[in-house]
């Protein structure tokens, strides 16, 4: 997965009063990572188990400690999800970025995602049109046994 740097505004706010490891690197608890990445703690745990983020170091007392790259990775995943990309390798819309990936590869995936979205919109419109028709014909009165919407659903072959 492609890692972007955490932007400088977020970077400075993340590092106020945070813990450091013995190498002087900033470390974050799972709760902090979740907060800074705008995901839930369970999502962080899930992504770690799935291998989408690096395994966290554990302190002697069992606390999880993550680095800032984890936050950047989760923010990237969140951005990709907002555009409808998934992380499942089996799915054609997966946004797996490897070191050999080039910009044209990413563009091809984005164009494929657009086509997938457009197809889903078309399907939804085809479903919506007849549903609108039977809904407009329904009086909305009487018992369910006289409901014209349910009658239309029952009469479909």
C-alpha positions in Angstrom: 0.0 0.0 0.0 1.3 3.4 -0.9 2.4 5.5 2.1 2.1 9.2 2.0 3.7 11.5 4.6 1.4 12.9 7.2 1.0 16.5 6.4 2.9 19.0 8.5 -0.2 20.4 10.2 -1.2 17.0 11.4 2.4 16.0 12.1 3.0 18.9 14.5 -0.3 18.3 16.3 0.4 14.6 16.6 3.7 15.1 18.3 2.8 17.3 21.2 3.3 15.3 24.3 3.5 11.9 22.7 5.8 9.0 23.8 9.1 8.2 22.2 10.8 4.8 21.8 14.4 4.2 22.8 15.5 5.4 19.3 13.7 8.7 19.9 10.9 7.9 17.4 7.4 9.0 18.3 5.1 6.2 19.3 1.3 6.2 19.4 -1.3 4.1 21.3 -4.0 2.3 19.4 -6.5 4.9 20.6 -4.3 7.8 19.3 -3.8 6.1 16.0 -7.6 5.5 15.7 -8.3 9.1 16.6 -5.7 10.7 14.3 -6.8 8.4 11.4 -10.5 8.9 12.0 -11.3 5.2 12.4 -12.3 3.0 15.3 -9.9 1.0 17.5 -11.5 -2.2 16.2 -10.7 -1.1 12.6 -7.1 -0.6 13.5 -7.0 -4.1 15.0 -8.7 -5.5 12.0 -6.3 -3.9 9.5 -3.4 -5.1 11.6 -4.7 -8.7 11.6 -5.4 -8.5 7.8 -1.8 -7.2 7.2 -2.9 -3.9 5.8 -0.8 -2.1 8.4 2.3 -3.1 10.2 2.1 -5.1 13.4 2.3 -2.8 16.4 5.1 -3.2 18.9 4.0 -4.2 22.3 5.3 -2.6 25.5 6.2 -4.9 28.4 2.8 -4.0 29.9 1.1 -5.1 26.7 0.2 -1.7 25.3 0.2 -1.4 21.5 2.6 1.2 20.1 2.4 2.3 16.5 4.6 4.7 14.5 3.5 7.7 12.4 3.6 5.6 9.2 0.7 3.6 10.5 -1.3 6.8 10.7 -0.3 7.9 7.2 -1.3 4.4 5.9 -4.7 4.5 7.6 -5.3 8.0 6.3 -4.5 6.8 2.7 -6.8 3.8 3.2 -9.6 6.1 4.4 -9.1 8.3 1.3 -9.1 5.3 -1.0 -12.3 4.1 0.7 -14.0 7.4 0.2 -13.5 7.0 -3.6 -14.9 3.5 -3.4 -11.7 1.5 -3.6 -11.3 -1.6 -1.6 -8.2 -3.4 -0.2 -9.4 -6.9 -1.2 -7.0 -8.2 -3.7 -9.7 -10.4 -5.2 -11.8 -7.4 -6.2 -11.0 -5.6 -9.5 -11.4 -2.3 -7.8 -8.7 -3.0 -5.3 -6.2 -0.3 -4.8 -3.1 -2.2 -4.0 0.0 -0.1 -4.6 3.2 -1.9 -4.9 6.7 -0.5 -5.5 6.6 -1.3 -9.2 3.2 0.4 -9.7 3.2 3.3 -12.1 0.8 6.3 -12.4 -0.8 4.8 -15.5 -1.6 1.7 -13.5 -3.4 3.8 -10.8 -5.2 5.7 -13.5 -6.4 2.5 -15.1 -7.8 1.3 -11.8 -9.5 4.6 -11.2 -11.1 4.4 -14.6 -12.2 0.9 -13.9 -13.7 2.1 -10.7 -15.6 4.9 -12.5 -17.0 2.3 -14.9 -18.1 0.1 -12.0 -19.8 3.0 -10.3 -21.6 4.1 -13.5 -22.8 0.5 -14.0 -24.2 0.4 -10.5 -25.9 3.7 -11.0 -27.5 2.4 -14.2 -28.7 -0.7 -12.4 -30.2 1.4 -9.6 -32.0 3.6 -12.1 -33.5 0.5 -13.8 -34.7 -0.7 -10.4 -36.0 2.8 -9.4 -38.1 3.5 -12.5 -40.7 0.7 -12.0 -40.7 1.1 -8.3 -41.5 4.8 -8.7 -44.4 3.8 -11.0 -46.0 1.3 -8.6 -45.4 3.6 -5.7 -47.2 6.5 -7.5 -50.1 4.3 -8.2 -50.5 3.2 -4.6 -53.1 5.1 -2.6 -51.4 4.4 0.7 -54.7 3.6 2.2 -56.4 0.4 3.3 -55.1 -2.9 4.7 -51.9 -4.5 3.6 -53.9 -7.2 1.7 -55.0 -4.4 -0.7 -51.6 -2.9 -1.2 -50.9 -2.3 -4.9 -47.1 -2.3 -4.3 -47.2 -5.8 -2.8 -49.6 -6.9 -5.6 -47.1 -5.7 -8.2 -44.3 -7.6 -6.4 -46.4 -10.7 -6.3 -47.3 -10.5 -10.0 -43.8 -10.2 -11.3 -42.6 -13.2 -13.2 
